[in-house]
Amino acid sequence: GIGMSAAEIEQALEPFRQLATSRRHGGTGLGLPLTKALVEANRGALSITSAKREGTLVEIVLPRTRVLAE
């Protein structure tokens, strides 16, 4: 992406919300909220680092017990 401010990150994490810059590509506004919910349901953490006009990094950390098959 083209980067987001802290306020835009909060908005992007709300279901069915899209930033003005993302509408040209379509979508439903569920990608980040759904990802966050799945990560949290598996006791993981989602981190978003972003800078306007530079880009966005989304990191997901899952506990070993949720990743490895038993």
PyMOL CGO cylinders between C-alpha atoms (Angstrom):
from pymol import cmd
from pymol.cgo import CYLINDER

trace = [
    CYLINDER, 0.00, 0.00, 0.00, 0.91, 3.66, -0.01, 0.3, 1, 1, 1, 1, 1, 1,
    CYLINDER, 0.91, 3.66, -0.01, 1.05, 3.95, 3.77, 0.3, 1, 1, 1, 1, 1, 1,
    CYLINDER, 1.05, 3.95, 3.77, -1.42, 5.03, 6.44, 0.3, 1, 1, 1, 1, 1, 1,
    CYLINDER, -1.42, 5.03, 6.44, -1.53, 7.39, 9.39, 0.3, 1, 1, 1, 1, 1, 1,
    CYLINDER, -1.53, 7.39, 9.39, -2.36, 6.08, 12.87, 0.3, 1, 1, 1, 1, 1, 1,
    CYLINDER, -2.36, 6.08, 12.87, -5.97, 7.26, 12.44, 0.3, 1, 1, 1, 1, 1, 1,
    CYLINDER, -5.97, 7.26, 12.44, -6.22, 5.51, 9.07, 0.3, 1, 1, 1, 1, 1, 1,
    CYLINDER, -6.22, 5.51, 9.07, -4.90, 2.26, 10.58, 0.3, 1, 1, 1, 1, 1, 1,
    CYLINDER, -4.90, 2.26, 10.58, -7.65, 2.38, 13.20, 0.3, 1, 1, 1, 1, 1, 1,
    CYLINDER, -7.65, 2.38, 13.20, -10.21, 2.98, 10.46, 0.3, 1, 1, 1, 1, 1, 1,
    CYLINDER, -10.21, 2.98, 10.46, -8.85, 0.15, 8.30, 0.3, 1, 1, 1, 1, 1, 1,
    CYLINDER, -8.85, 0.15, 8.30, -9.23, -2.28, 11.22, 0.3, 1, 1, 1, 1, 1, 1,
    CYLINDER, -9.23, -2.28, 11.22, -12.98, -1.62, 11.43, 0.3, 1, 1, 1, 1, 1, 1,
    CYLINDER, -12.98, -1.62, 11.43, -15.17, -4.09, 9.48, 0.3, 1, 1, 1, 1, 1, 1,
    CYLINDER, -15.17, -4.09, 9.48, -16.59, -2.82, 6.18, 0.3, 1, 1, 1, 1, 1, 1,
    CYLINDER, -16.59, -2.82, 6.18, -14.51, 0.37, 6.32, 0.3, 1, 1, 1, 1, 1, 1,
    CYLINDER, -14.51, 0.37, 6.32, -12.18, 1.30, 3.50, 0.3, 1, 1, 1, 1, 1, 1,
    CYLINDER, -12.18, 1.30, 3.50, -9.80, 4.17, 3.15, 0.3, 1, 1, 1, 1, 1, 1,
    CYLINDER, -9.80, 4.17, 3.15, -10.37, 6.54, 0.25, 0.3, 1, 1, 1, 1, 1, 1,
    CYLINDER, -10.37, 6.54, 0.25, -7.10, 5.37, -1.31, 0.3, 1, 1, 1, 1, 1, 1,
    CYLINDER, -7.10, 5.37, -1.31, -8.18, 1.70, -1.35, 0.3, 1, 1, 1, 1, 1, 1,
    CYLINDER, -8.18, 1.70, -1.35, -11.56, 2.11, -3.06, 0.3, 1, 1, 1, 1, 1, 1,
    CYLINDER, -11.56, 2.11, -3.06, -10.06, 2.26, -6.51, 0.3, 1, 1, 1, 1, 1, 1,
    CYLINDER, -10.06, 2.26, -6.51, -9.11, -1.39, -6.08, 0.3, 1, 1, 1, 1, 1, 1,
    CYLINDER, -9.11, -1.39, -6.08, -12.49, -2.56, -4.79, 0.3, 1, 1, 1, 1, 1, 1,
    CYLINDER, -12.49, -2.56, -4.79, -13.02, -4.97, -1.93, 0.3, 1, 1, 1, 1, 1, 1,
    CYLINDER, -13.02, -4.97, -1.93, -15.31, -5.24, 1.04, 0.3, 1, 1, 1, 1, 1, 1,
    CYLINDER, -15.31, -5.24, 1.04, -13.16, -3.80, 3.81, 0.3, 1, 1, 1, 1, 1, 1,
    CYLINDER, -13.16, -3.80, 3.81, -12.85, -7.11, 5.62, 0.3, 1, 1, 1, 1, 1, 1,
    CYLINDER, -12.85, -7.11, 5.62, -9.23, -8.10, 4.97, 0.3, 1, 1, 1, 1, 1, 1,
    CYLINDER, -9.23, -8.10, 4.97, -7.51, -6.53, 7.98, 0.3, 1, 1, 1, 1, 1, 1,
    CYLINDER, -7.51, -6.53, 7.98, -10.42, -6.94, 10.45, 0.3, 1, 1, 1, 1, 1, 1,
    CYLINDER, -10.42, -6.94, 10.45, -10.81, -10.62, 9.56, 0.3, 1, 1, 1, 1, 1, 1,
    CYLINDER, -10.81, -10.62, 9.56, -7.06, -11.21, 9.76, 0.3, 1, 1, 1, 1, 1, 1,
    CYLINDER, -7.06, -11.21, 9.76, -6.92, -9.50, 13.16, 0.3, 1, 1, 1, 1, 1, 1,
    CYLINDER, -6.92, -9.50, 13.16, -9.84, -11.59, 14.47, 0.3, 1, 1, 1, 1, 1, 1,
    CYLINDER, -9.84, -11.59, 14.47, -8.26, -14.86, 13.28, 0.3, 1, 1, 1, 1, 1, 1,
    CYLINDER, -8.26, -14.86, 13.28, -4.89, -13.96, 14.80, 0.3, 1, 1, 1, 1, 1, 1,
    CYLINDER, -4.89, -13.96, 14.80, -6.44, -13.00, 18.14, 0.3, 1, 1, 1, 1, 1, 1,
    CYLINDER, -6.44, -13.00, 18.14, -8.62, -16.16, 18.16, 0.3, 1, 1, 1, 1, 1, 1,
    CYLINDER, -8.62, -16.16, 18.16, -5.37, -18.13, 17.97, 0.3, 1, 1, 1, 1, 1, 1,
    CYLINDER, -5.37, -18.13, 17.97, -3.78, -16.15, 20.82, 0.3, 1, 1, 1, 1, 1, 1,
    CYLINDER, -3.78, -16.15, 20.82, -1.50, -14.31, 18.44, 0.3, 1, 1, 1, 1, 1, 1,
    CYLINDER, -1.50, -14.31, 18.44, -0.59, -10.68, 17.89, 0.3, 1, 1, 1, 1, 1, 1,
    CYLINDER, -0.59, -10.68, 17.89, -1.01, -8.43, 14.85, 0.3, 1, 1, 1, 1, 1, 1,
    CYLINDER, -1.01, -8.43, 14.85, 1.21, -5.39, 14.46, 0.3, 1, 1, 1, 1, 1, 1,
    CYLINDER, 1.21, -5.39, 14.46, 0.91, -2.69, 11.80, 0.3, 1, 1, 1, 1, 1, 1,
    CYLINDER, 0.91, -2.69, 11.80, 3.72, -0.23, 11.08, 0.3, 1, 1, 1, 1, 1, 1,
    CYLINDER, 3.72, -0.23, 11.08, 3.03, 2.35, 8.39, 0.3, 1, 1, 1, 1, 1, 1,
    CYLINDER, 3.03, 2.35, 8.39, 4.29, 5.64, 7.02, 0.3, 1, 1, 1, 1, 1, 1,
    CYLINDER, 4.29, 5.64, 7.02, 2.40, 7.83, 4.56, 0.3, 1, 1, 1, 1, 1, 1,
    CYLINDER, 2.40, 7.83, 4.56, 3.78, 7.65, 1.01, 0.3, 1, 1, 1, 1, 1, 1,
    CYLINDER, 3.78, 7.65, 1.01, 6.25, 4.94, 2.08, 0.3, 1, 1, 1, 1, 1, 1,
    CYLINDER, 6.25, 4.94, 2.08, 4.27, 1.77, 2.75, 0.3, 1, 1, 1, 1, 1, 1,
    CYLINDER, 4.27, 1.77, 2.75, 2.83, -0.57, 5.34, 0.3, 1, 1, 1, 1, 1, 1,
    CYLINDER, 2.83, -0.57, 5.34, 4.22, -3.58, 7.17, 0.3, 1, 1, 1, 1, 1, 1,
    CYLINDER, 4.22, -3.58, 7.17, 1.78, -6.01, 8.81, 0.3, 1, 1, 1, 1, 1, 1,
    CYLINDER, 1.78, -6.01, 8.81, 3.36, -8.58, 11.12, 0.3, 1, 1, 1, 1, 1, 1,
    CYLINDER, 3.36, -8.58, 11.12, 1.61, -11.59, 12.61, 0.3, 1, 1, 1, 1, 1, 1,
    CYLINDER, 1.61, -11.59, 12.61, 3.06, -13.57, 15.51, 0.3, 1, 1, 1, 1, 1, 1,
    CYLINDER, 3.06, -13.57, 15.51, 1.41, -16.85, 16.48, 0.3, 1, 1, 1, 1, 1, 1,
    CYLINDER, 1.41, -16.85, 16.48, 2.33, -18.97, 19.52, 0.3, 1, 1, 1, 1, 1, 1,
    CYLINDER, 2.33, -18.97, 19.52, 4.20, -22.14, 18.68, 0.3, 1, 1, 1, 1, 1, 1,
    CYLINDER, 4.20, -22.14, 18.68, 1.39, -24.25, 20.16, 0.3, 1, 1, 1, 1, 1, 1,
    CYLINDER, 1.39, -24.25, 20.16, -1.07, -22.78, 17.62, 0.3, 1, 1, 1, 1, 1, 1,
    CYLINDER, -1.07, -22.78, 17.62, 1.19, -23.40, 14.61, 0.3, 1, 1, 1, 1, 1, 1,
    CYLINDER, 1.19, -23.40, 14.61, 2.70, -26.85, 15.09, 0.3, 1, 1, 1, 1, 1, 1,
    CYLINDER, 2.70, -26.85, 15.09, 0.57, -29.91, 14.46, 0.3, 1, 1, 1, 1, 1, 1,
    CYLINDER, 0.57, -29.91, 14.46, 0.34, -32.36, 17.33, 0.3, 1, 1, 1, 1, 1, 1,
]
cmd.load_cgo(trace, "trace")
